[in-house]
Amino acid sequence: MKLYDHPTAPNPRRVHVFMAEKGIEIERINVDMQKGEHKTEAFMQKNANGQIPVLELDDGAHISESISICRYLEALQPSPTMFGDTPEDIGRIDMHLRRIELLLGRNVSTSWVNGPIVAKLGRFEQIPAAKQQSDAFVNNFYARLDRELSERAMIAGDEYCIADITAMVTIDFAEQLVGLKPDPALTHLARWREAVGRRPSASAS
Ligand SMILES: N[C@@H](CCC(=O)N[C@@H](CS)C(=O)NCC(=O)O)C(=O)O
């Protein structure tokens, strides 16, 4: 197998952290996004979205979407589980994962697209009202996570899982590149971030 990715991009980071948790190693192919390698015709054959990461299987098939790649790897190597192993755990973890991706991730993405870094690229019309709304959503979501983390150790329960990986990567991206740092007064969220950051997988790149 080969993983087409980039050492510092956030979506590939989810797969890197997941692989580190599982002790999985895969040959990496660095896609130079500055040079637009992810938009070439050859790359679009691998992923019609023109995005990384993409997993190339030994038979030449391709799987893109970070979570789909993680699910494929989990099916190959179930232990230690990151998606749950009982019906209840699987449902609960998936619920939290979807909330992180569809609510937090989507709004961080709106703030990113309408923020100063992307504005300089001139690729998207800037909509300041959308950014104002998504910034507020993200800050409210941080407060909600803080309340939830006052009652349990990790995002989806007491065990570390794929929802923690996705939340950590999304929040780090929001903090470092979108200017959406969680308020330090959210002490439960800060405690959780410290705990997930102490895991060796957190620095996988
Ligand atoms: N939903 C995809 C998103 C992938 C994605 O947005 N990747 C970024 C790098 S972090 C990318 O390739 N951006 C270039 C583009 O969208 O043109 C996933 O979860 O893997």
The ligand as a MOL file (V3000), in Angstrom:
LIG
                    3D

  0  0  0     0  0            999 V3000
M  V30 BEGIN CTAB
M  V30 COUNTS 20 19 0 0 0
M  V30 BEGIN ATOM
M  V30 1 N -12.9570 15.1480 3.4270 0
M  V30 2 C -11.5600 14.9620 3.0810 0
M  V30 3 C -10.9010 16.3330 3.0360 0
M  V30 4 C -9.5070 16.2530 2.4670 0
M  V30 5 C -8.8750 17.6450 2.3650 0
M  V30 6 O -9.5470 18.6870 2.4270 0
M  V30 7 N -7.5530 17.6230 2.2040 0
M  V30 8 C -6.8590 18.8750 2.0480 0
M  V30 9 C -5.5010 18.7920 2.7470 0
M  V30 10 S -5.7090 18.7940 4.4920 0
M  V30 11 C -6.6360 19.1230 0.5710 0
M  V30 12 O -6.2530 18.2140 -0.1480 0
M  V30 13 N -6.8830 20.3530 0.1410 0
M  V30 14 C -6.7130 20.7530 -1.2190 0
M  V30 15 C -8.0050 21.0840 -1.9150 0
M  V30 16 O -9.0900 20.9120 -1.3470 0
M  V30 17 O -7.9280 21.5280 -3.0620 0
M  V30 18 C -10.8790 14.0220 4.0720 0
M  V30 19 O -11.4300 13.8470 5.1610 0
M  V30 20 O -9.8320 13.4470 3.7690 0
M  V30 END ATOM
M  V30 BEGIN BOND
M  V30 1 1 1 2
M  V30 2 1 2 3
M  V30 3 1 2 18
M  V30 4 1 3 4
M  V30 5 1 4 5
M  V30 6 2 5 6
M  V30 7 1 5 7
M  V30 8 1 7 8
M  V30 9 1 8 9
M  V30 10 1 8 11
M  V30 11 1 9 10
M  V30 12 2 11 12
M  V30 13 1 11 13
M  V30 14 1 13 14
M  V30 15 1 14 15
M  V30 16 2 15 16
M  V30 17 1 15 17
M  V30 18 2 18 19
M  V30 19 1 18 20
M  V30 END BOND
M  V30 END CTAB
M  END
